[in-house]
Amino acid sequence: MSNKIDVSVVVPLYNEEESLPELMAWIERVCGENSLVYEVIMVDDGSTDSSWSVVEALKKEYGEKLKAIRFARNYGKSAALYCGFEAAEGEVVFTMDADLQDSPDEIPEMRRMVLEEGYDLVSGWKKRRYDPLSKRLPSKFFNATARFVSGIKLNDFNCGLKCYRKKVVKSIEVYGEMHRYIPILAKYAGFKRIGEKVVQHQARKYGVSKFGIERMVKGYLDLISVTFMSRFGRSPMYFFGSLGTVMFLVGGFTTAWVIGEKLYKQFNDLPLRAVADQPLFYLAILAIILGVQLFLAGFLGELINRNSTDRNRYLIDEKL
């Protein structure tokens, strides 16, 4: 196998035993027809079926063209992608779901867009989808919200089929459930040439969808998290410190005004109420306390951020 690998294909999988041989043969055919030196990196995310046995058999058949990682338990798609990105050596890196709904036939053109048109990332757009309505409607809401928040004009953030320049996947952190918003992570890491290509979406041939109602909630929470972490993750003081300072100043000035008003009325023999009888005084004190707490939260966040170790540690059971 040549030292230079043209294409790395990262395939996170969970209970996809039926589809793996067909997917591997499909990638082999496409790359062979286009004279591409490739590697496939399959990451078994704690499958409970015989997926790993199938991967072992494929490893014997394809040799160095296939790398495989097996998690001791289910960590999630983001963890699988993170470990796959670490292992990738290709000039261009693809991500692709293992359920055969993403077409390897898109590899040559998406690779060309990265290498010849200068994109850092090309995301697939499943313009015509074979998923049920219960999956398509939440996806439309997520994509509309993500476009509004991030300013990235993509129609399908959550498409599993994406193509990256190698330096992109080596520069971003994918953790938690952030795989849905990799384009946003890439943008805030400095990779702003993000393109999109309409791709063929296949109807599911084997197994069942892992989509559940909980993803609707997680999607919005993840979007808030990735936006906050991308903008303030390295400097939490900018957010908490600024907000805390504003609240402290508002509370301080309000308290001074309430006390000053009482002294003025007292000096001029005007009707007055005790400071402690005024609700505004307690609101001002609350603002001061919250302001101090927010400022301290930002300060502690800075200390933790500067002394934190690598959070992305996953227990890998086996490697091939």
C-alpha positions as CSV (number, residue, x, y, z in Angstrom):
1,M,0.0,0.0,0.0
2,S,1.3,3.4,-1.0
3,N,2.5,5.7,1.8
4,K,0.3,8.5,0.4
5,I,-3.3,7.9,1.2
6,D,-5.7,9.9,-1.0
7,V,-8.9,9.3,1.0
8,S,-9.7,8.3,4.6
9,V,-13.3,7.2,5.2
10,V,-14.4,7.3,8.9
11,V,-17.4,5.0,9.5
12,P,-19.0,5.1,13.0
13,L,-21.2,2.1,13.5
14,Y,-23.6,0.7,16.0
15,N,-25.4,-2.6,15.4
16,E,-24.9,-2.5,11.6
17,E,-23.7,-6.1,11.0
18,E,-25.7,-6.6,7.7
19,S,-24.6,-3.5,5.9
20,L,-20.8,-3.5,6.6
21,P,-19.6,-6.0,3.8
22,E,-21.7,-4.2,1.2
23,L,-20.5,-0.8,2.3
24,M,-16.8,-1.9,2.2
25,A,-17.2,-3.4,-1.2
26,W,-18.9,-0.2,-2.5
27,I,-16.1,2.0,-1.2
28,E,-13.5,-0.4,-2.8
29,R,-15.3,-0.3,-6.1
30,V,-15.6,3.5,-6.2
31,C,-12.0,4.2,-5.1
32,G,-10.7,1.5,-7.5
33,E,-12.5,3.0,-10.5
34,N,-11.1,6.5,-9.7
35,S,-7.5,5.2,-8.9
36,L,-7.7,6.5,-5.3
37,V,-5.6,5.0,-2.6
38,Y,-7.9,4.7,0.4
39,E,-8.4,3.6,4.0
40,V,-11.6,2.9,5.8
41,I,-11.6,3.5,9.6
42,M,-14.5,1.6,11.2
43,V,-15.3,2.6,14.8
44,D,-17.6,0.1,16.6
45,D,-19.4,2.2,19.2
46,G,-20.1,-0.7,21.6
47,S,-22.3,-2.8,19.2
48,T,-24.4,-5.5,20.9
49,D,-24.8,-7.6,17.7
50,S,-22.0,-9.4,15.7
51,S,-20.8,-6.2,14.0
52,W,-17.3,-6.6,15.4
53,S,-17.0,-10.2,14.1
54,V,-18.0,-8.9,10.7
55,V,-15.3,-6.2,11.0
56,E,-12.7,-8.8,11.9
57,A,-13.6,-10.8,8.9
58,L,-13.4,-7.7,6.7
59,K,-10.0,-6.9,8.1
60,K,-8.7,-10.3,7.0
61,E,-10.1,-9.7,3.5
62,Y,-9.0,-6.0,3.0
63,G,-5.8,-5.9,5.1
64,E,-4.2,-2.4,5.5
65,K,-7.1,-0.8,3.7
66,L,-9.2,-1.3,6.8
67,K,-8.5,0.1,10.3
68,A,-10.9,-0.8,13.1
69,I,-11.5,0.5,16.6
70,R,-13.8,-1.0,19.1
71,F,-15.2,0.8,22.1
72,A,-15.8,-1.1,25.3
73,R,-19.2,0.5,25.6
74,N,-21.5,2.9,23.7
75,Y,-20.0,6.4,23.9
76,G,-21.9,8.0,21.0
77,K,-21.2,9.1,17.5
78,S,-19.1,12.1,18.5
79,A,-16.7,9.9,20.4
80,A,-16.5,7.5,17.4
81,L,-15.7,10.4,15.0
82,Y,-13.1,11.9,17.3
83,C,-11.2,8.6,17.5
84,G,-11.6,8.1,13.7
85,F,-10.3,11.5,13.0
86,E,-7.2,10.8,15.2
87,A,-6.5,7.7,13.2
88,A,-7.1,9.2,9.7
89,E,-4.0,9.6,7.5
90,G,-5.6,10.5,4.2
91,E,-5.2,13.8,2.3
92,V,-9.0,14.2,2.4
93,V,-11.2,12.7,5.1
94,F,-14.8,11.6,4.7
95,T,-17.4,10.7,7.3
96,M,-20.1,8.3,6.3
97,D,-22.8,6.4,8.2
98,A,-22.7,2.6,8.1
99,D,-26.3,2.0,7.2
100,L,-25.9,2.4,3.4
101,Q,-28.0,5.6,3.3
102,D,-24.9,7.6,2.4
103,S,-23.6,6.8,-1.1
104,P,-19.8,6.3,-1.6
105,D,-20.4,7.3,-5.3
106,E,-20.2,10.9,-4.0
107,I,-16.5,10.5,-3.0
108,P,-14.8,11.6,-6.2
109,E,-16.7,14.8,-6.7
110,M,-16.7,15.9,-3.1
111,R,-12.9,15.2,-3.0
112,R,-12.5,17.3,-6.1
113,M,-14.4,20.2,-4.5
114,V,-12.0,20.2,-1.6
115,L,-8.8,19.9,-3.7
116,E,-9.6,22.0,-6.7
117,E,-12.2,24.5,-5.5
118,G,-10.5,25.1,-2.2
119,Y,-13.2,24.2,0.2
120,D,-12.1,23.2,3.8
121,L,-15.3,21.2,4.3
122,V,-18.0,20.0,1.9
123,S,-21.2,18.9,3.6
124,G,-23.7,16.6,1.9
125,W,-27.3,17.8,1.4
126,K,-30.0,15.1,1.3
127,K,-32.3,17.2,-0.8
128,R,-34.6,14.2,-1.4
129,R,-34.9,12.1,1.7
130,Y,-36.4,8.6,2.3
131,D,-36.8,9.1,6.1
132,P,-40.2,9.3,7.7
133,L,-41.9,12.6,8.3
134,S,-41.2,12.3,12.0
135,K,-37.5,12.6,11.3
136,R,-37.6,15.1,8.4
137,L,-39.6,17.8,10.3
138,P,-37.4,18.1,13.3
139,S,-34.4,18.1,11.0
140,K,-35.8,21.1,9.2
141,F,-36.2,23.0,12.4
142,F,-32.7,22.1,13.6
143,N,-31.2,23.2,10.3
144,A,-33.1,26.5,10.2
145,T,-32.0,27.3,13.8
146,A,-28.4,26.3,13.1
147,R,-28.3,28.5,10.0
148,F,-29.6,31.5,12.0
149,V,-27.3,31.1,14.9
150,S,-24.1,30.2,13.0
151,G,-24.5,32.2,9.8
152,I,-23.4,29.1,7.9
153,K,-25.7,28.6,4.9
154,L,-26.1,24.9,4.9
155,N,-29.3,23.1,4.3
156,D,-28.4,19.9,6.1
157,F,-26.0,20.2,9.1
158,N,-26.8,16.7,10.3
159,C,-25.9,14.8,7.0
160,G,-23.5,12.0,7.9
161,L,-21.7,12.3,4.5
162,K,-19.1,15.1,4.7
163,C,-15.7,15.7,3.2
164,Y,-12.8,17.5,5.0
165,R,-9.4,18.7,4.3
166,K,-7.1,16.7,6.6
167,K,-6.1,19.7,8.7
168,V,-9.7,20.4,9.6
169,V,-10.3,17.1,11.4
170,K,-7.0,17.4,13.1
171,S,-7.9,20.8,14.5
172,I,-11.4,20.5,15.9
173,E,-12.7,18.8,19.0
174,V,-15.7,16.6,18.6
175,Y,-17.2,15.6,21.9
176,G,-20.5,15.1,23.7
177,E,-23.1,15.2,21.0
178,M,-21.4,17.9,18.8
179,H,-21.2,15.8,15.7
180,R,-24.3,17.5,14.4
181,Y,-22.6,20.8,14.4
182,I,-19.1,20.0,13.0
183,P,-19.4,22.8,10.4
184,I,-19.9,25.3,13.3
185,L,-16.8,23.9,15.1
186,A,-14.8,24.1,11.9
187,K,-15.9,27.7,11.3
188,Y,-14.9,28.8,14.8
189,A,-11.6,27.0,14.4
190,G,-10.8,29.2,11.4
191,F,-12.0,27.1,8.5
192,K,-14.5,29.3,6.8
193,R,-14.6,27.9,3.3
194,I,-17.6,25.6,3.8
195,G,-19.5,24.2,0.8
196,E,-22.4,21.9,0.2
197,K,-23.3,19.3,-2.4
198,V,-26.6,17.6,-3.1
199,V,-26.0,13.9,-2.5
200,Q,-28.0,10.8,-3.1
201,H,-29.9,9.5,-0.1
202,Q,-30.6,5.8,0.0
203,A,-33.6,4.2,1.6
204,R,-32.5,2.2,4.7
205,K,-31.8,-1.4,3.6
206,Y,-31.0,-3.1,6.9
207,G,-31.6,-2.6,10.6
208,V,-33.6,0.2,12.2
209,S,-33.1,3.9,12.7
210,K,-31.4,5.1,15.9
211,F,-33.4,8.3,15.7
212,G,-35.5,9.0,18.8
213,I,-37.5,11.9,20.2
214,E,-34.7,12.7,22.7
215,R,-32.6,14.0,19.8
216,M,-35.0,16.9,19.3
217,V,-34.2,18.2,22.8
218,K,-30.5,17.3,22.6
219,G,-30.2,19.0,19.2
220,Y,-31.1,22.5,20.6
221,L,-29.1,22.0,23.8
222,D,-26.1,21.0,21.7
223,L,-26.5,24.0,19.5
224,I,-26.5,26.4,22.5
225,S,-23.5,24.5,23.9
226,V,-21.4,24.5,20.7
227,T,-22.2,28.2,20.1
228,F,-21.2,29.1,23.7
229,M,-18.1,26.9,23.7
230,S,-16.9,28.1,20.3
231,R,-17.2,31.8,21.3
232,F,-16.3,31.7,25.0
233,G,-14.9,28.2,25.7
234,R,-11.3,29.5,25.7
235,S,-12.2,32.7,27.6
236,P,-15.3,32.1,29.8
237,M,-14.4,35.4,31.7
238,Y,-15.5,37.3,28.6
239,F,-19.1,36.1,29.0
240,F,-19.5,35.6,32.8
241,G,-17.2,38.5,33.7
242,S,-18.9,41.0,31.4
243,L,-22.4,39.9,32.5
244,G,-21.4,39.9,36.2
245,T,-19.8,43.4,35.9
246,V,-22.9,44.8,34.3
247,M,-25.2,43.3,37.0
248,F,-22.9,44.5,39.8
249,L,-22.8,48.0,38.5
250,V,-26.5,48.2,38.0
251,G,-27.1,46.9,41.5
252,G,-24.5,49.2,43.0
253,F,-25.8,52.3,41.3
254,T,-29.4,51.4,42.2
255,T,-28.5,50.8,45.9
256,A,-26.6,54.2,46.0
257,W,-29.6,55.9,44.4
258,V,-32.1,54.4,46.9
259,I,-29.9,55.4,49.9
260,G,-29.2,58.8,48.4
261,E,-32.9,59.5,47.9
262,K,-33.6,58.6,51.5
263,L,-30.9,61.0,52.8
264,Y,-32.1,63.8,50.5
265,K,-35.7,63.5,51.8
266,Q,-34.5,63.2,55.3
267,F,-32.4,66.3,55.0
268,N,-35.3,68.3,53.5
269,D,-38.0,66.9,55.9
270,L,-39.9,65.2,53.1
271,P,-42.0,62.1,53.5
272,L,-39.9,59.0,53.2
273,R,-39.8,55.2,53.7
274,A,-37.1,53.2,55.3
275,V,-34.7,51.8,52.8
276,A,-35.4,48.2,54.1
277,D,-39.1,48.7,53.2
278,Q,-38.4,49.3,49.5
279,P,-38.5,46.2,47.1
280,L,-36.1,48.1,44.8
281,F,-33.4,47.9,47.4
282,Y,-33.6,44.1,47.7
283,L,-33.6,43.8,43.9
284,A,-30.4,45.9,43.8
285,I,-28.8,43.8,46.5
286,L,-29.7,40.6,44.5
287,A,-28.2,42.1,41.4
288,I,-24.9,42.8,43.3
289,I,-24.8,39.3,44.7
290,L,-25.5,37.7,41.3
291,G,-22.9,39.9,39.6
292,V,-20.2,38.8,42.1
293,Q,-21.2,35.2,41.6
294,L,-21.1,35.5,37.8
295,F,-17.7,37.2,37.9
296,L,-16.3,34.5,40.2
297,A,-17.8,31.8,37.8
298,G,-15.9,33.4,34.9
299,F,-12.7,33.5,37.0
300,L,-13.0,29.9,38.1
301,G,-13.7,28.9,34.5
302,E,-10.5,30.6,33.4
303,L,-8.5,28.7,36.1
304,I,-10.1,25.3,35.1
305,N,-9.6,26.0,31.4
306,R,-5.9,26.8,31.8
307,N,-5.2,23.7,33.9
308,S,-7.6,21.2,32.3
309,T,-6.3,17.9,30.7
310,D,-7.6,16.3,27.6
311,R,-11.3,15.6,28.1
312,N,-11.5,13.2,25.2
313,R,-10.4,9.9,26.8
314,Y,-12.4,6.8,25.7
315,L,-11.8,3.2,26.8
316,I,-10.9,1.4,23.6
317,D,-11.3,-2.4,24.0
318,E,-9.4,-3.5,20.8
319,K,-7.7,-2.2,17.8
320,L,-6.8,-3.9,14.5
